[in-house]
């Protein structure tokens, strides 16, 4: 069986601090977040705000690691922020993060807890699996919430599915419209990644939390299919 989430060897060579984890979830029932999950999500947001306090986001180790990774492939991390930093920036500036659906809310809860990008890709959209590689510039991508397609720039890091769909640009900056977890999503590939030294343990802990919370709130069966890094 082909690995459903994999890194091109060039990516592993270029980013020595990379730690990555992936998990396949099947048979779950996505739904609007029940009140118990909404309360847990809000409580997590309050705890994270207290923990961050007045610390600049750029000084948080996990976010700094992603900023360095973005610079390595030529992207200004103050113009394009990692998914984890974007969430925490929203939280620190607006005071809360809105609910979307149970699967997305669980992913975002784990993301802010660990300061790592957590993504859910609908299985039907990805055609089996995803490869993380450098873009050639010939690929096509449709931003979540938009209709018009665009082309990634040559050399930026993308997630590309087995059916040729770019499902994420600038590594973990934006996910595609087609691959987002929706209320009718029943099977998905979940990813959690770190770019700071020693990130593997943090990724493993985050995967454990993600698996437990998804099982609690949407049911289903989950299997970790990849865990790499020092």
N, C-alpha and C positions, 0 to 999 in steps of 0.2 A: 504494500500500500504506500502511495506517495505521501510524504509528509505534508500536512495541510498548511503549515507555516514554515517558511525557510528563508535564510539569508543568502544572498549571492556572496561567494567568497571574497569579492572585492570589498563588500560592506564590512565583513568581519576583520579584514586586514586594516581597513582605514580607521575603524572606530574601536580601539583596544579596550575601552571601558564599557562597551556594550554588554548589557545583560538583557536577555529576552525570555519571556514566557508566553505560552499560548495554550488555550484550553478549548476543547470542542464541547458545546452544549446541545443536547437533543431532547425533544419531547417536552419542552417547557411551554408554559402558556403566558405569554406577555399580556399585560393589562395596564390600565391606569393604576398608578401606585395607590395601594390601600392606605388608609389613615395611619396604620402602624408603621409602614415604611416611610411615609411622609414625615412622621414624627422622628423616626430614627435618623432620617436624612437631615432634618433641621437641627437636631441635637449634635450631629457630627459637624455641621457647619459652625455651630457655636463653639464647639471644642477647638476646631481648627483656627477660628478667629482668635480665640484666647491664646493658643499656642504660638501663633505667628506674632501677635502683639504689634510692635512697631518695627519688626525686622523687615528690611526691604526684601522683596521676593527674589531679587538677584543674588542675595546672600544665602538663600536656602540651597543646601547641597544638591538636592535632586534637580532643582530647576537650573542651577548653575551648570550642572552637567549637560543638560539639554541645550542650554545656550552655547556652550562650547562646541557641541556636536553640530548645531546649526551653522556656526561659523566655519566649521571644517568643510561643509559642502557649499559655502558661499552665500549663506542667507543671514541677513541681519536679524538677530533674535529679538530686537526691540521693535522691529517692524512686523515680523511674523513670529508669533509666540507658540511654544509647544502647547499641546492641548491641556496639559496639567497646569501650566502657568496661566493660560487663558481662563481656566475655571477659577483658579485662586485669585486672579486679578479681578474677575467679576465679583467674587465673594468679598474681597477686601474693600472694593469700591462701592458696591451696591448693597452689601449686607446679607445677601442671600442668592441662591441659585434656584431658578424655577424648576418645578417638576415637569418631566416630559412623558415618561412611561416607566413601568417598573424596572425593565432591563436597563434602560439608560440611567435611571436614577441610582440603581445599585452600582453601575460602573462609575458614575460620577462620585458617589459616596466613597468608594475605594480609592479613586483617583486623588481626591483632596486629602484623604486620610494619610496616604503615603507620598503624595507629591509626585506621582508618576502618571503618565498617560495610560488610560485604560480604554480600549475600543471594543465594540461589538460589531461584527460584520455579518449581515444576513447571508446564510449559506446559499440560498438560491442565486444571489447576485454574484457570488465569487466563483461559481463554477468548480468548486472542489477545494481550492487552496489559494494561498497568497505567497508571492515572493517579494522580498524587500531588495531593491536594487537601485542603481543609478539610472535616471531617465536618459533616453536618447534625444528627446525633444519631439518625437513623432507620435507620442501617445496622446490620448484624449481623456479629459477629466471633467466631470460635472459637479460643481460645488453643491454641498448640501443646502437645500432651500432655493436653488436657482435652476434655471432651465437651459441656459446657454453653456455649451461646452467650451473648454479652454485647453491649451497644451502646456504640460509641464516644461520647465526649462531644462536644456541638456545639463546633466551633472547633478541635478537635485535628486534627493532620495525619495522614491515613491514606493507605495504598495501596489503591486499589479497582480490581478487575479489570473487564475488559469485560463479564463475565457477572454483575457486581454483587456479587461476593464481596470483602469486606474482607480483604486478605492481609497487612496489617501495621497495627498501631496505634501511636499516638504516634511517627509517622514510622519510626524504626528501633528501637523498644523491643522489640516482640514480633511474630513472624510467625504466620500462621494455621496451624492443624492441617492443613487441606486442601492448602496450597500448598508444604509442605516437600519438599525433595529426598529421595527414598527410593531403595531399591535398584532399584526398577523404573522410575525416572525416566530417560528417554532424551532429553528435550528440555527446556530450561529458559531462563528469562530471568535473567541475573545483573546485579546493580546494585551500584555503589560510589559513595558520596557523601561530600562534605566540606562543612564549614560555617565554615572559617577562611579568612582572606584569602589569595588566591593558591593555592587548593586544587586548581585544575584540573590543574596539572602532576603533583601527587601522585596524583590520581585516574587520570590517564593512565598513570603508571608502574605503579600497582596493577593496572589493567586488563591491561597487558602481562604482568605476572607471573601473573595469574590465568589468562589465556589459555594461556600456556606450560605452567603446572603441570597444568591440566586436560588439555591435549593429551597431556602425558607420562603421566599416571596413569589417565585414563579414555578417551582418544582423542576422536574426534568432530571436528566443524567449528565454528568460532567466528567471529562477525562483530560488531564494535563498531557499535552502531546509534545511540548518542547520547553526546555528550561536550559539556557546556556548562560555563560558568563563566569567571571572569577568570583 
